[in-house]
Amino acid sequence: MSRSRSKKDVPQVEVKRYEPTSWDIQAHAVLVELEARKDKHHQKWGCERLITLVDSDFREKFWVQMARVWDATDKKDIDRLRKSVYGMVKGYDALEKWAEDNGVPQNPPLRFLEWKTQDGKIMAIVQTINESLDLQRERKDLHTIWTLEEFEVVLADPFVQEVLMLKALEPTAQVKVFKKTAPVGSGFDDMEDDLHVLEGEPAPKLFNAPRRK
């Protein structure tokens, strides 16, 4: 079973390609419904946006309900999982009703993608710089906004091109770590020529040691 990093997110149950268990199939089928509801909510209202605007009591109830989903997943109790997922869907309904009652604006009519990074920041991707400016005016909660033009610059980097070639060979391969390092040389390639220190007068004799016979 492969799960999300945070228990405030929807758990992920990976269905094994070979010999999946009854639990794997049933749990995956139930959690797909919750994942779809969450995605619909994010598209309409923004990624993790409304939950930061409600009061602490509402937020606690919402997260407690998600904890029930995790608990049912950990115990592999399909009946409890169905009930907790149903409650979580109702939680998204209540969250959106709160937003409508309090006049919270929905996402602007722009084409963009949102993503929550591993450190909890919300980033967005738009097509043009003008769209990024429009989105910035509407969504002050976004940490960074990227354009496709910027990604084109990043993808043109020679190091990234090597990654793309590997991805072309294995499209399902995942980039886990991205660390660009300087080329490894002999260790002396970037040093100035210090041979001039050997030129000139010989160094003075400091010790009068006897000669070896």
N, C-alpha and C positions, 0 to 999 in steps of 0.2 A: 504494500500500500504506500503510495506516494502522496504526501500531504503538503499543504501550504505552510509557509514559514510562520504565519501568525494565526492564532485561534480566533481572531476576529474576522478572518476570511473564510470562504467556503472550503470545507475539506475536499480533497481530491482522492478518489479511489481509482486506482489504475487497474483496468481489466486485463488480466494476463492474456497474451496472444495464444498460449497453449494451456489447455486444461484450466480455464477459469472456474472458480468455485461459484456456488449458487449465491453466496454473499456478495462476491465481487460484482456479479451481473445485476443483482437487485439494488445494491447500494449505488452503483454507478447510474442506474436508471433513475433513481430517486434524486440524486444530487444534481443530475443534469437539469432537472426542473428548477432547482434553486439557483444554479449558475446562470440559467437563461433569464430568470427574474432579476438577478443582480445586474447582469449586462444591460437589460432593458432599462433598469433604474439609472445606471451610470450614463447611458446614452442620453437620457432625458434630463437628468439633474446634475450630472457630473460625478466623477470618481471620488467616493468618500467625502463628498461635499456637504450633504445635508446632515450627516451624523455629527459633523463638527459644529453645526449651527443650533441643534436642539439643546435643551437643558440637560444637566447631568443625570437626572432621574430617567428621562427618556432614553438617553444614551446607555445607561446601565441596563435597563430592561432589554434593549435591543441586543446588547452583547451577551447578556445572560441567556437569551434565546438561542443565539449562535453557539454558545457553550453547550447547550443541550444537544445540538446537532453533532458537535464533536464527541460528546460523551456517548451518544448512541453509536457513533462510528467506531469509537475505541472498543466498545463492548459488543460490537457486531450484532446489535439488536435491530432488526429491520422494522419491526412495528414501531419502536420508539423513534427510529430515524424518520419514518413517514410522518409521524405526528409532529416531530420537532421541525422538520422541513416545512410542513404546512403552517406551523406557527411562525416560522421565519419569513415565509412569503407574506403572511398577514402583517408582519413587522415592516416590510418594505411598503405595503399599502398604507399603513399608519404613518410612516415617515413622509410619504408623498402627500398625504392629506394634511399633515402638519404644515408642509411647505406651501400648499395652496391656500390654507387658512391664514397663513402669515405673510402672504404676498411675496414669497421668494421666487425670483425669476428662474425660468428653466434655461437650459443651455441655449446660446444664440444659434440662429440658423446657419451654422458654418459646418463644413466638412472637416472634422479633426478626430484624432485618436487620443485617448488618454491612457496613461499607464502609471501604476503605483510602483515606485522603485523599492528595492530591498530595504532601504533606510527610511521608507515611509513618505518620501516626497512624491508629489504628483507632477508628471511631465505631460506635455501635449505635443502632437505633431500636426502641422497644417501644410497646405500645399505652397502658398505664396507668402511673401513678407507682409503684404497688405492684410491677409487673413490673420496673420500673427498679431498685428496691431489691433485689429477688430476684436480678436479673442482676448487680448490682454485687457482691453477696456471693460469687457464683460465678466472676466474671471480673474479676480485679483488673487485667488487662492492658489493659482498654478505656480509652481516653483520655476519651471523652465518651459519655453515654447520653442520648438524646432521647426524649421521649414525643410521641404524636400530638397531645395537648392543647397542647403547646408549639408544635408546627408550626402549629396552628390560630391561635395568637396571632400568629405570624410572618406567616402568609398574610393576616391581616386588615389588615396595614399598607397604607396607601393606595398607596405606591410598589410594593409587591409585587402589589397588585391590578391595577396597570397592566401588569405583566409577565404576569399570568395572562390578561388580556384579549388580549394579543398571542399567547400560547400557544394560546388558543382559536381564533384565526384561522389559526394555523399550528402544529398539534399537534407536528410533528416538529422545530420550531425548538429550538435548544439555548441555554441560558444559559451564556455563556463567562466573563463578568465581572459581578460584582454590586457596585456602588459607589453608595451613596446619598449624594447631595450636597445642600447647602442650596439653597433657591430663589435664583436670581440676581436681584438688585434693581439699583437705580441706583448703589449704593455709598454712599448717604447715608441710606438708610432706617432703619438701626439706630443712627444717631448722634444725640446730643442737640443741641437747638437752640442754636447758638453765636452767634446774631445779637446777643445782649446785649453782645458785645465791641465792637460798633460804636457803642454808646451811651456817654454820659458825656463827659468832657473830651477835646478833640482831642489827638492825639499831639504831643509837642514837636518843634520844627523842629531837625533835626540838621545840615543842610547849607545853606550860603548860596550856592546856585547862581544864576548870572545868568539873567534871563529871556530866552527866545528871542524874537528880533524877527521 
